[in-house]
Amino acid sequence: MKLKDDKGNLKIIAIIAIIVIIIIVGIIIINTKKDKVVEIKNKEPYDYFILYSADENVGVIDKSGNVLIQPKYTDIYIPNQSKDVFFCYKDNEYSILNGKGKDIFTDFSSVLPITISDGTLEMEKEVLSYEENGKYGLVDYSGKKITEAIYDSVASLSNKPGCIEVKKDNLYGVLDSKGNVIIDIKYNSVRGDGYCSEKDEYLKTGYIISEKTNSGIIYGYIDYKGKTLISPKYESISRSLEYDNEDIYLVVMENGKKGVVKNKKIIIKPKYQSINYYNVSKIFIVNRNGKYGFFDNDGNQILKPEYESYTVAGNYISVTQNESMILYDLHGNIINTNTYKSILETGNPSYFITQDENGYYSIISKDVQIGDKYTNISYAFGNFFIFTNEEGLSGLLNVYTGIEIEPKYDYIILLDGANVLEARTGENVDIYSENIEKVLSMENGVVESITNDYIAVYSDDDLEYIDKNGKIVENTQVYKDLKLYSYKADDGKWGFKDASGKIVVNCKYDRVTELNEYGFAGIYQEGKWGVIDSSGNVIVVPTYEIESYYSPSFIGEYLIESSDDIHVVEIEK
């Protein structure tokens, strides 16, 4: 059998009354025996997946590859991939089914998912909406009513998933997923302030509220604990997002002019046409009458608003005045008056990258200026910068000790989230650690981040793992809880061993993958792929011809195929 791409678009999921279009993105899974395709949205170990047939009908499978709902529907949506609640559409009608294919929510006339209004097209994971006598309420995934149907509308709160905006008598308030009132239903509008950190996600997102008065709409602010910091009085409010600070900075407008409030205190008076906050440098850029000035985040003025243009790069501010460029530090001290076409910040606030009028790049700090007709420079980590010379070759330099890697590569990139460099010449890859030590070389190597802490480098013949500092590690360190681990014998053949080193699957394959989070691994022999489970049992003998840049991953008989576009995979026998 051979898998072959069909670039026809999959049908768009439409959820009646609430969802107009949901664009399916991400990962597709294919059943090569039964002409099926499974679609998942990311690499989380979900319990349930949408199953697409070659004729574009859809069903559902579980994480073991068992078909729960046969592919006979036009569209299916799973709001929460850990809940067996499936919205199944066919012929302009829909049913809500569980994992046994039985109708659920039969006591309700209408139940629908709630779209998260943050641009991701995800759904609320804890609650659904239901309709009763033209009013709406909340119900959980088990079918238990959370609220009575007393609201004119329910929706996910803008910029704060997990909170539900409710409307009653043309006024708005906010409930949590348990139905508790967070914001009383008395405002003209309520929305999240846009704060979302990696650590807390939306937990500390506050609320921008508004009231309607005879003179117009006025705005106030309530913090994430429900405490009113500013009663509605301003013409507009927006939050400046300081992610590593408990203080709340709000840009407010009064009488057509903008200022800044820190918590409850005005630190920059409202007298500017615009104010922008630069989070990296922790400064406010103000504009008055077309001239720019700068304040720190305590409201202290750094530079008066008298400059025609500016660039902020880390610990430096470059301004233009009377066609002259002046470089200041964040305390308002002059660094130099050189002229640059552009100044770019780096990940190290001590350095920035400049480009001159001839297009050449340099590295600048308070004490150092490095330039040698580089056609490109990018920051790596520490004191290291990747550069490209006039011959188009890339190398690495240290701002203090000079060139560390000679310019001999087609390109060098910093691996995402790691102090590791990937250097390529053609299809061959070299990997450098954070100590700029070449730790491995591989012909036709593929570099893939597989967890938050580890990276795989592999080809048709080899497989190595490295940590985020570039140290080579064993697969037993990368995957600590697997029943089986890939193993390569001296003759180049692959099999599997357990954590103790005992061979469980004999080394007879040309290539294998590790067990994935669902307990399946790929086995490759004579140009074809098959599947084994975590006990070493062969689920599918190597019969699938799969052309893939990355190693394939499976759920039972199904192939997980990453794809940037929506397409159907059909079978050629």
C-alpha positions as CSV (number, residue, x, y, z in Angstrom):
1,M,0.0,0.0,0.0
2,K,1.2,3.5,-0.7
3,L,0.0,6.7,1.0
4,K,-0.5,9.5,-1.4
5,D,-1.4,13.2,-0.7
6,D,-4.6,14.6,-2.0
7,K,-4.5,18.3,-1.7
8,G,-8.2,18.7,-1.6
9,N,-9.3,20.8,1.4
10,L,-11.0,19.1,4.3
11,K,-14.5,20.4,5.1
12,I,-14.7,23.2,7.6
13,I,-16.3,22.6,10.9
14,A,-19.4,24.7,11.4
15,I,-21.0,25.0,14.8
16,I,-24.6,26.2,14.6
17,A,-25.5,29.6,15.9
18,I,-22.1,30.2,17.6
19,I,-19.3,29.1,15.2
20,V,-19.1,30.3,11.6
21,I,-15.8,28.7,10.6
22,I,-13.3,26.7,12.5
23,I,-10.1,26.1,10.6
24,I,-8.7,22.8,11.4
25,V,-4.9,23.0,11.7
26,G,-2.2,20.7,12.9
27,I,-1.7,16.9,12.7
28,I,-3.4,14.3,10.6
29,I,-3.5,10.6,11.3
30,I,-4.1,8.0,8.6
31,N,-5.5,4.5,8.7
32,T,-3.8,2.9,5.7
33,K,-5.9,-0.3,5.9
34,K,-9.4,1.3,6.3
35,D,-8.9,4.5,4.3
36,K,-9.1,6.7,7.4
37,V,-7.5,9.9,8.5
38,V,-7.3,11.2,12.1
39,E,-6.8,14.9,12.9
40,I,-5.3,16.2,16.1
41,K,-4.4,19.8,17.0
42,N,-1.1,19.5,18.9
43,K,1.2,17.0,20.5
44,E,-0.6,16.7,23.8
45,P,-1.6,13.1,24.7
46,Y,-5.3,13.5,24.0
47,D,-7.8,10.8,24.6
48,Y,-9.9,11.3,21.5
49,F,-9.2,12.2,17.9
50,I,-11.3,13.1,14.8
51,L,-11.1,10.3,12.2
52,Y,-11.3,11.3,8.5
53,S,-12.1,8.8,5.8
54,A,-10.7,9.1,2.2
55,D,-14.2,10.3,1.1
56,E,-14.0,13.1,3.8
57,N,-16.5,11.6,6.2
58,V,-15.5,11.7,9.8
59,G,-15.7,9.6,13.0
60,V,-13.7,9.4,16.3
61,I,-11.0,7.1,17.6
62,D,-9.5,6.9,21.1
63,K,-5.8,7.0,22.0
64,S,-5.5,3.3,21.6
65,G,-6.6,3.5,18.0
66,N,-10.1,2.0,18.6
67,V,-12.9,3.4,16.5
68,L,-15.6,4.8,18.8
69,I,-17.7,6.5,16.1
70,Q,-17.8,5.2,12.6
71,P,-16.8,7.8,9.9
72,K,-20.3,8.6,8.6
73,Y,-20.6,12.3,9.6
74,T,-19.9,15.4,7.6
75,D,-18.1,17.1,10.5
76,I,-17.2,16.3,14.1
77,Y,-15.9,18.6,16.8
78,I,-14.4,17.6,20.1
79,P,-14.3,20.7,22.4
80,N,-12.3,18.9,25.1
81,Q,-10.1,16.0,23.9
82,S,-10.1,14.5,27.4
83,K,-13.9,14.3,27.4
84,D,-16.0,11.8,25.4
85,V,-18.4,14.5,24.2
86,F,-18.6,14.7,20.4
87,F,-20.6,17.1,18.3
88,C,-21.4,15.2,15.1
89,Y,-22.9,17.0,12.1
90,K,-24.7,15.6,9.1
91,D,-27.3,17.0,6.7
92,N,-27.5,20.3,8.6
93,E,-28.4,18.5,11.8
94,Y,-26.2,17.5,14.7
95,S,-26.1,15.0,17.5
96,I,-24.0,14.9,20.7
97,L,-22.6,11.5,21.2
98,N,-20.4,9.9,23.9
99,G,-17.6,7.3,23.5
100,K,-20.1,4.5,23.1
101,G,-21.9,6.3,20.3
102,K,-24.9,7.1,22.4
103,D,-26.9,10.3,22.4
104,I,-26.3,12.5,25.4
105,F,-27.7,15.8,26.6
106,T,-31.1,14.5,25.5
107,D,-32.9,16.5,28.3
108,F,-31.8,19.7,26.6
109,S,-33.2,21.3,23.4
110,S,-29.9,22.7,22.4
111,V,-26.3,22.4,23.7
112,L,-23.3,24.0,22.1
113,P,-19.6,24.5,22.7
114,I,-18.4,28.0,23.7
115,T,-15.8,29.5,21.4
116,I,-12.8,31.1,23.1
117,S,-12.5,34.6,21.7
118,D,-8.7,34.9,21.7
119,G,-8.1,34.2,18.0
120,T,-7.1,30.5,18.5
121,L,-10.6,29.1,17.7
122,E,-10.4,26.8,20.7
123,M,-13.3,26.0,22.9
124,E,-14.0,26.4,26.6
125,K,-12.8,23.1,28.3
126,E,-15.0,23.0,31.4
127,V,-18.4,24.3,30.3
128,L,-20.9,24.3,27.4
129,S,-23.9,26.5,26.8
130,Y,-27.5,25.4,26.6
131,E,-30.7,27.2,25.5
132,E,-34.1,27.1,27.1
133,N,-37.1,29.3,26.2
134,G,-34.9,31.7,24.3
135,K,-32.5,32.2,27.3
136,Y,-29.0,30.7,27.9
137,G,-27.3,28.9,30.7
138,L,-24.2,26.9,31.4
139,V,-23.9,23.1,31.7
140,D,-20.8,20.9,32.4
141,Y,-19.7,18.0,30.3
142,S,-21.5,15.5,32.5
143,G,-24.8,17.2,31.7
144,K,-25.2,18.9,35.1
145,K,-26.7,22.4,35.0
146,I,-24.2,25.0,36.3
147,T,-26.6,27.9,36.0
148,E,-30.3,28.3,35.1
149,A,-31.1,29.6,31.6
150,I,-31.5,33.2,32.6
151,Y,-29.1,35.0,30.3
152,D,-29.6,36.7,27.0
153,S,-26.2,35.3,25.9
154,V,-23.2,33.5,27.2
155,A,-19.7,33.7,25.6
156,S,-16.1,33.2,26.5
157,L,-14.7,36.4,27.9
158,S,-12.5,38.2,25.5
159,N,-8.8,37.8,26.3
160,K,-9.5,35.5,29.4
161,P,-10.4,31.9,28.6
162,G,-12.0,30.0,31.5
163,C,-14.2,33.0,32.3
164,I,-17.7,33.3,30.9
165,E,-19.2,36.6,29.8
166,V,-22.9,36.7,30.5
167,K,-25.5,39.3,29.3
168,K,-28.7,40.2,31.0
169,D,-30.9,43.2,30.4
170,N,-28.3,44.6,28.0
171,L,-25.6,44.6,30.8
172,Y,-22.6,42.4,31.1
173,G,-20.9,40.5,33.9
174,V,-18.5,37.5,34.3
175,L,-18.9,34.0,35.8
176,D,-16.2,31.4,36.4
177,S,-16.5,27.9,35.1
178,K,-18.4,26.9,38.3
179,G,-21.1,29.6,37.8
180,N,-19.8,31.9,40.5
181,V,-20.1,35.6,39.9
182,I,-16.7,37.3,39.4
183,I,-17.9,40.6,37.9
184,D,-21.4,41.8,38.7
185,I,-23.8,42.1,35.8
186,K,-23.9,45.9,35.7
187,Y,-21.4,47.0,33.0
188,N,-21.8,48.2,29.4
189,S,-18.9,45.9,28.5
190,V,-16.3,43.7,30.2
191,R,-13.1,42.3,28.6
192,G,-9.8,40.8,29.7
193,D,-6.8,43.2,29.8
194,G,-4.7,41.0,27.5
195,Y,-2.2,39.8,30.2
196,C,-1.1,36.2,29.7
197,S,2.2,34.9,31.1
198,E,4.0,31.6,30.6
199,K,3.9,30.9,34.3
200,D,0.4,32.0,35.2
201,E,-1.3,31.9,31.8
202,Y,-4.6,33.9,32.2
203,L,-4.7,33.6,36.0
204,K,-3.7,37.2,36.6
205,T,-5.5,38.7,33.8
206,G,-7.6,41.7,35.0
207,Y,-10.8,43.2,33.6
208,I,-11.4,46.4,31.7
209,I,-15.0,47.5,32.4
210,S,-17.1,50.3,30.9
211,E,-20.3,52.2,31.8
212,K,-22.5,54.2,29.5
213,T,-23.2,57.8,30.6
214,N,-25.0,60.8,29.1
215,S,-21.6,62.1,27.9
216,G,-20.4,58.7,26.4
217,I,-18.7,55.5,27.4
218,I,-16.3,55.6,30.4
219,Y,-13.8,52.9,31.4
220,G,-12.5,51.5,34.6
221,Y,-10.4,48.6,35.8
222,I,-10.8,45.5,38.1
223,D,-7.8,43.4,39.0
224,Y,-7.8,39.6,38.7
225,K,-8.8,39.3,42.4
226,G,-12.0,41.2,41.7
227,K,-10.8,44.4,43.4
228,T,-11.7,47.7,41.7
229,L,-8.5,49.7,41.1
230,I,-10.2,52.4,38.9
231,S,-13.9,53.1,38.9
232,P,-15.2,54.0,35.4
233,K,-14.0,57.5,34.6
234,Y,-11.5,57.4,31.7
235,E,-12.2,57.7,28.0
236,S,-10.1,54.6,27.4
237,I,-7.9,52.1,29.3
238,S,-5.4,49.6,28.1
239,R,-2.9,47.6,30.1
240,S,0.9,47.8,29.5
241,L,2.1,44.2,29.9
242,E,4.8,43.9,32.5
243,Y,5.1,40.1,32.8
244,D,7.6,39.8,35.7
245,N,6.2,42.5,37.9
246,E,3.2,42.4,40.3
247,D,2.4,46.1,39.5
248,I,-0.3,46.9,37.0
249,Y,0.4,49.6,34.5
250,L,-2.5,51.1,32.7
251,V,-2.5,53.7,29.9
252,V,-5.5,55.9,30.4
253,M,-7.0,58.7,28.3
254,E,-8.5,61.8,29.8
255,N,-9.7,64.8,27.7
256,G,-8.2,63.3,24.6
257,K,-4.7,62.9,26.2
258,K,-3.0,59.8,27.5
259,G,-1.1,59.1,30.7
260,V,-0.1,56.2,32.9
261,V,-1.5,54.8,36.1
262,K,0.6,52.4,38.2
263,N,-1.9,50.5,40.3
264,K,-3.9,53.4,41.6
265,K,-1.3,56.2,41.2
266,I,-0.8,58.4,38.2
267,I,2.9,58.3,37.4
268,I,2.7,60.0,33.9
269,K,0.2,62.8,33.6
270,P,-2.4,62.6,30.8
271,K,-0.9,65.1,28.3
272,Y,0.4,62.9,25.4
273,Q,-1.1,61.9,22.1
274,S,0.2,58.3,22.4
275,I,2.0,56.2,24.9
276,N,3.7,52.8,24.2
277,Y,5.4,50.5,26.7
278,Y,8.6,48.7,25.8
279,N,8.7,45.6,28.0
280,V,12.3,44.5,27.4
281,S,13.7,47.9,28.4
282,K,10.9,48.7,30.8
283,I,10.3,52.2,29.5
284,F,7.4,54.2,28.2
285,I,7.7,56.1,24.9
286,V,5.5,59.2,24.8
287,N,4.5,61.3,21.8
288,R,3.5,64.9,22.1
289,N,3.1,67.1,19.0
290,G,5.0,64.6,16.9
291,K,8.0,64.5,19.2
292,Y,9.1,61.5,21.3
293,G,10.2,61.3,24.9
294,F,10.9,58.5,27.4
295,F,10.0,57.6,31.0
296,D,11.0,54.7,33.2
297,N,8.4,52.5,34.7
298,D,8.3,54.6,37.9
299,G,7.3,57.6,35.9
300,N,10.8,59.3,36.0
301,Q,11.6,61.2,32.8
302,I,14.6,59.9,30.9
303,L,14.5,62.1,27.8
304,K,12.1,65.0,27.1
305,P,9.7,64.7,24.2
306,E,11.8,66.5,21.6
307,Y,13.0,63.9,19.2
308,E,11.8,63.2,15.7
309,S,12.3,59.4,15.7
310,Y,13.7,56.7,17.9
311,T,14.8,53.1,18.2
312,V,14.9,51.2,21.5
313,A,17.5,48.3,21.7
314,G,17.9,46.6,25.1
315,N,19.6,49.1,27.4
316,Y,19.9,51.8,24.7
317,I,17.8,54.4,23.1
318,S,18.7,55.8,19.7
319,V,17.1,59.1,18.8
320,T,17.2,61.4,15.8
321,Q,17.3,65.2,16.2
322,N,18.0,67.7,13.4
323,E,19.1,64.7,11.2
324,S,21.7,63.7,13.8
325,M,21.5,60.3,15.6
326,I,22.4,60.2,19.3
327,L,22.7,57.0,21.4
328,Y,21.6,57.2,25.1
329,D,21.5,54.6,27.8
330,L,18.3,54.1,29.9
331,H,19.5,56.8,32.4
332,G,19.7,59.5,29.7
333,N,23.5,59.4,29.3
334,I,25.0,59.9,25.9
335,I,26.8,56.8,24.6
336,N,27.8,58.0,21.1
337,T,26.7,60.0,18.1
338,N,27.5,57.6,15.3
339,T,25.0,57.4,12.4
340,Y,23.3,54.0,11.7
341,K,20.7,53.0,9.3
342,S,19.1,50.8,12.0
343,I,19.6,49.6,15.5
344,L,18.3,46.2,16.7
345,E,18.0,44.8,20.1
346,T,19.4,41.4,21.1
347,G,18.6,38.8,23.7
348,N,21.4,40.3,25.8
349,P,20.6,43.9,26.9
350,S,24.3,44.8,26.9
351,Y,24.5,44.5,23.1
352,F,22.7,45.6,20.1
353,I,23.1,45.1,16.4
354,T,23.5,48.0,14.0
355,Q,23.4,48.4,10.2
356,D,25.3,51.1,8.4
357,E,24.4,53.0,5.3
358,N,26.2,50.4,3.2
359,G,24.1,47.5,4.6
360,Y,26.9,46.0,6.8
361,Y,26.2,44.9,10.3
362,S,28.1,45.5,13.5
363,I,27.8,44.6,17.2
364,I,27.7,47.6,19.6
365,S,27.8,47.9,23.4
366,K,28.9,50.6,25.7
367,D,32.5,49.3,25.5
368,V,32.7,47.3,22.3
369,Q,32.1,47.9,18.5
370,I,32.7,44.9,16.2
371,G,32.2,45.1,12.5
372,D,33.9,43.5,9.5
373,K,31.7,43.8,6.4
374,Y,29.2,41.3,7.8
375,T,26.1,41.0,5.6
376,N,24.1,39.6,8.5
377,I,24.5,39.2,12.3
378,S,22.1,37.5,14.7
379,Y,22.4,37.0,18.5
380,A,23.0,33.4,19.7
381,F,23.5,33.4,23.5
382,G,25.9,34.8,26.1
383,N,28.6,36.8,24.2
384,F,28.2,34.8,21.0
385,F,26.8,36.1,17.7
386,I,26.2,34.3,14.4
387,F,27.5,36.2,11.4
388,T,27.5,35.9,7.6
389,N,30.3,37.2,5.5
390,E,30.3,38.6,2.0
391,E,30.8,35.2,0.5
392,G,27.5,34.1,2.1
393,L,29.2,31.7,4.6
394,S,28.2,31.7,8.3
395,G,30.4,31.5,11.4
396,L,30.3,32.4,15.1
397,L,32.1,35.0,17.0
398,N,32.6,36.0,20.6
399,V,32.6,39.7,21.2
400,Y,35.7,39.5,23.4
401,T,37.8,36.6,22.0
402,G,36.9,36.9,18.2
403,I,35.9,34.1,15.8
404,E,35.0,30.8,17.5
405,I,33.6,29.0,14.4
406,E,35.2,29.8,11.1
407,P,32.7,31.0,8.4
408,K,32.3,27.7,6.5
409,Y,28.7,26.8,6.8
410,D,25.7,27.5,4.6
411,Y,23.9,28.7,7.7
412,I,24.0,28.4,11.5
413,I,20.9,28.7,13.7
414,L,20.3,28.7,17.4
415,L,17.9,25.8,18.4
416,D,14.8,27.1,20.0
417,G,14.9,27.2,23.7
418,A,18.5,25.8,23.9
419,N,22.1,27.0,23.9
420,V,22.8,24.7,21.0
421,L,23.8,25.6,17.5
422,E,22.8,23.7,14.3
423,A,25.4,24.3,11.6
424,R,24.6,23.0,8.1
425,T,26.5,22.5,4.9
426,G,24.2,21.1,2.3
427,E,22.3,18.2,3.9
428,N,25.0,17.6,6.5
429,V,24.6,18.9,10.0
430,D,27.1,19.7,12.8
431,I,25.8,20.3,16.4
432,Y,27.7,22.6,18.7
433,S,27.2,22.7,22.5
434,E,26.9,25.9,24.6
435,N,30.7,25.6,25.1
436,I,31.1,25.8,21.3
437,E,32.3,22.2,21.2
438,K,31.2,20.2,18.1
439,V,29.4,17.3,19.8
440,L,28.2,15.4,16.7
441,S,28.1,15.4,12.9
442,M,25.5,13.6,10.8
443,E,24.9,13.2,7.1
444,N,21.4,14.0,6.0
445,G,20.5,14.7,9.7
446,V,17.2,16.0,10.8
447,V,17.1,18.1,14.0
448,E,13.8,17.9,16.0
449,S,12.9,19.2,19.4
450,I,11.0,16.3,21.1
451,T,10.4,17.6,24.6
452,N,11.0,20.8,26.6
453,D,14.4,19.5,27.6
454,Y,15.7,17.3,24.8
455,I,16.4,17.4,21.0
456,A,16.7,14.5,18.6
457,V,19.2,14.4,15.7
458,Y,18.5,11.5,13.3
459,S,18.9,10.2,9.8
460,D,18.0,7.0,8.0
461,D,21.1,5.4,9.7
462,D,21.6,7.0,13.0
463,L,19.8,8.6,16.0
464,E,21.3,10.8,18.8
465,Y,19.8,12.8,21.6
466,I,21.1,16.0,23.1
467,D,20.0,18.1,26.0
468,K,19.4,21.9,25.8
469,N,23.1,22.6,26.6
470,G,24.3,20.3,23.8
471,K,25.3,17.3,25.9
472,I,24.7,13.9,24.2
473,V,22.4,11.7,26.4
474,E,20.9,8.3,26.2
475,N,17.3,7.7,25.3
476,T,16.6,6.2,28.7
477,Q,17.3,9.7,30.1
478,V,15.1,11.4,27.6
479,Y,12.2,9.0,28.1
480,K,12.2,7.9,31.7
481,D,9.0,5.8,31.8
482,L,8.9,3.8,28.6
483,K,8.6,0.1,28.5
484,L,10.8,-0.2,25.4
485,Y,13.7,1.8,24.0
486,S,15.2,1.9,20.6
487,Y,18.5,0.0,20.3
488,K,21.1,-0.2,17.5
489,A,23.2,-3.3,17.1
490,D,26.8,-3.4,15.9
491,D,25.6,-4.5,12.4
492,G,23.5,-1.4,12.1
493,K,20.1,-3.1,12.6
494,W,17.6,-1.7,15.0
495,G,15.4,-3.3,17.7
496,F,14.1,-2.6,21.2
497,K,15.3,-3.2,24.7
498,D,13.7,-2.6,28.1
499,A,15.1,-0.2,30.7
500,S,17.3,-2.9,32.1
501,G,19.0,-3.5,28.8
502,K,17.3,-6.8,27.9
503,I,16.5,-7.2,24.2
504,V,12.7,-7.5,23.7
505,V,12.5,-7.0,20.0
506,N,15.4,-8.4,18.0
507,C,17.5,-6.0,16.0
508,K,16.2,-6.8,12.5
509,Y,14.9,-3.5,11.3
510,D,16.6,-0.8,9.2
511,R,15.2,1.9,11.4
512,V,12.8,2.4,14.3
513,T,11.2,5.3,16.3
514,E,10.8,5.6,20.0
515,L,7.5,4.7,21.6
516,N,5.3,7.8,21.6
517,E,3.1,9.0,24.4
518,Y,0.4,6.6,23.2
519,G,2.6,3.6,23.4
520,F,3.4,2.9,19.7
521,A,6.6,2.9,17.7
522,G,7.4,2.8,14.0
523,I,9.5,-0.1,12.5
524,Y,11.1,0.3,9.1
525,Q,12.2,-2.5,6.8
526,E,12.9,-2.7,3.1
527,G,11.5,0.8,2.5
528,K,8.2,0.3,4.3
529,W,6.9,1.2,7.8
530,G,5.0,-0.8,10.3
531,V,3.9,-0.4,14.0
532,I,4.6,-2.1,17.3
533,D,3.1,-1.6,20.7
534,S,4.7,-1.1,24.1
535,S,4.9,-4.8,24.6
536,G,6.8,-5.4,21.4
537,N,3.8,-6.9,19.6
538,V,3.6,-6.1,15.9
539,I,0.4,-4.2,15.2
540,V,1.2,-3.6,11.5
541,V,4.0,-5.4,9.6
542,P,6.1,-3.1,7.5
543,T,3.8,-2.4,4.6
544,Y,3.3,1.3,4.5
545,E,5.3,3.4,2.1
546,I,5.5,6.8,3.7
547,E,7.5,9.7,2.4
548,S,8.2,11.9,5.3
549,Y,11.0,14.3,6.3
550,Y,10.4,13.5,10.0
551,S,10.1,10.2,11.6
552,P,6.5,9.0,11.5
553,S,4.5,8.5,14.7
554,F,1.5,6.2,15.1
555,I,-1.6,5.5,17.1
556,G,-2.4,1.8,16.5
557,E,-2.8,1.4,12.7
558,Y,-2.9,5.2,12.2
559,L,-0.1,7.4,11.1
560,I,0.2,10.9,12.7
561,E,1.3,13.2,9.9
562,S,2.2,16.8,10.6
563,S,0.9,19.2,8.0
564,D,0.7,23.0,7.6
565,D,-2.2,22.8,5.3
566,I,-5.5,20.8,5.4
567,H,-5.5,17.9,3.1
568,V,-6.8,14.4,2.7
569,V,-4.6,11.3,2.4
570,E,-5.9,8.6,0.2
571,I,-4.7,5.1,-0.4
572,E,-3.1,3.8,-3.5
573,K,-3.1,0.0,-3.5
